[in-house]
């Protein structure tokens, strides 16, 4: 069942690009709804309430699916949830716009697309190709792994956690305009909550990132990437994105022309696609042999 859901979701994700199928659309509606409830209204100021925003839909999804006895209906609901959790239209549009600007020779526009994507996703400063490698992990491979291991609820959990982290900048921007005599205290609470969410995401990503980095080694330059992978294997302070990118870069042999800003992104995107196919193949083999259900 999991394999069928994965294949359908991966095939449908590219074509279902309307806002009705985008995770952020549902997330914004969800946040708008909980703002009207007294129970979770202060989720920006409390780590516990912030976790509640994440776990309540996850638990609801788990119990809903557990009550479905019909296998076909269970498959359809799980697949629909996975389709919504997969991918990000903003990332794909940013990549297309970046390439279009590069082909026109508009290097300033390329840089603006790059910076806008990093700001929207609340990620550290890195090259455009490196950013795409990280987002490919976040929106595809990680969601795939959590779905296979923990079902649709697992995929929903990971996507909610990453989205809450991505919206941290937006929340802090809104906070500055709020008329509140205790604005400094509120901003500190928001900061503490954001830090707690980032720390949770760090540990959630710790093992999957190293597994995916291992996949990059197998589809790329194994002998060059192996020392970097081993060096970061038991690293508990380095950001997961830096670990994955360090291995990915060593897994690809390329000579980057300083005047060609499309070389690195295109090569790293191809490498990321090969890694995605590798994990899809491995998961398929494990499911067909009965190791995974």
Secondary structure, 3 states (H helix, E strand, C coil): CHHHHHHHHHHHHCCCCCHHHCHHHHHHHHHHHHCCCCCCCCHHHCHHHHHHHHHHHHHHHHHHHHCCCCHHHHHHHHHHHHHHHCCCHHHHHHHHHHHHHHHCCCHHHHHHHHHHHHHHHCCCCCCHHHHHHHHHHHHHHHHHHHHHHHHHHHHHHHHHHHHHHHCHHHHHHHHHCCCCCCHHHHHHHHHHHHHHHHHHHHHHHHHHHHHHHHHHHHHCCHHHHHHHHHHHCCCCCCCHHHHHHHHHHHCCCCCCCCCCCCHHHHHHHHHHHHHHHHHHHHHHHHHHCCCCC
